[in-house]
Amino acid sequence: MDELINYTEIFNRITQACPIYEKTAPTAYNWLNDLYIRIDEAPETVTLKELQLIEKLLENEEWINPNYLTNCIFKLLAPEDRKGLISY
């Protein structure tokens, strides 16, 4: 049976993205490192939204803006109930 999720492609995308965001978006870089480890060691902890964000990193041959990526990660990790948080 074919894999539903191509982990090789995900690992490649993360490996390519890390050097790009290492200096410009440390939060994104740390999240990418954490995601890489979690996919390898405990894939059940990875959410579909995280995988979708990895897919979105490279659009039209361009990497998404570091600030936009950091904002996406914040939204991804923030609780659903965002009362009291500054709107973003």
N, C-alpha and C positions, 0 to 999 in steps of 0.2 A: 504494500500500500504506500502511495506517495505521501510525503509529509504535507500537512496543511500549512505549516509554518516553516519557511526556509531559514533555518538558524545560521547557515553559512552566509547567506546574504545579509542577515542582521548583524552578525559579527563583523563582516567586512565593512558595513556602513558605519558601525560604531568605531572601528579601528581607523577609518578614514576621517571621521568627525573629531575625534579626540585632539589631534594636534591643532586643528582649526580653532577649536573653542577653548583650548587650554589657557591661553593668555587673555582672550577677549571676554570669556564668560566662564569664570571658575565654577559657578554653580552648575552650569550645564556640563562642564567637564567632569565634575564629581558625580553628577547623576549618571552620565554615560558610563563612567567606570563602574559605579555600583550596579547599573543595569547589566553590563557585560558579565560581571561576577554572578549576579542572581540568575541570569539565563543559563549559565554554565552549571551552577551548583544547586539552584532551586527554581527551576522554570515555572513551577506552579505559583510563585509569588509575583510573576510578571503579569501586568494587566494588558488587556487589548488596547486601551488608550495609550499605553507606553509604546506598544508596537506600532500603532498608527503614527505616533509622533516620530519614531525612528524613520518610518517611511517618508514622512514629510520633510525631513532634514535637508534633502537634496531635491529641489524642484526646478525644472527647466535648466538643468546643468549648473545651478547656483545653490550654495548653502544658504539656509535661512539666516536672517540677521541674529547676532548673538543676544541682543536685548529681547527680541521677540521670542527666541527659544527659552531664555530664562523666564519670561512671563508665562509661556506655555507650561513649563515645568512647575512653576508656582501654582498655577491653576490645577494642574494634574495632581499635585500633592496636597493641596489645601483641602480642608474638610468641605463637605457639601454645604454645611451650614456656615456661611461666611459672615454672619452678623457680627458687627464690630470691626470687621476688616475694611481698610480703605478700598474703595472701588478701584478696579483696574480695567 
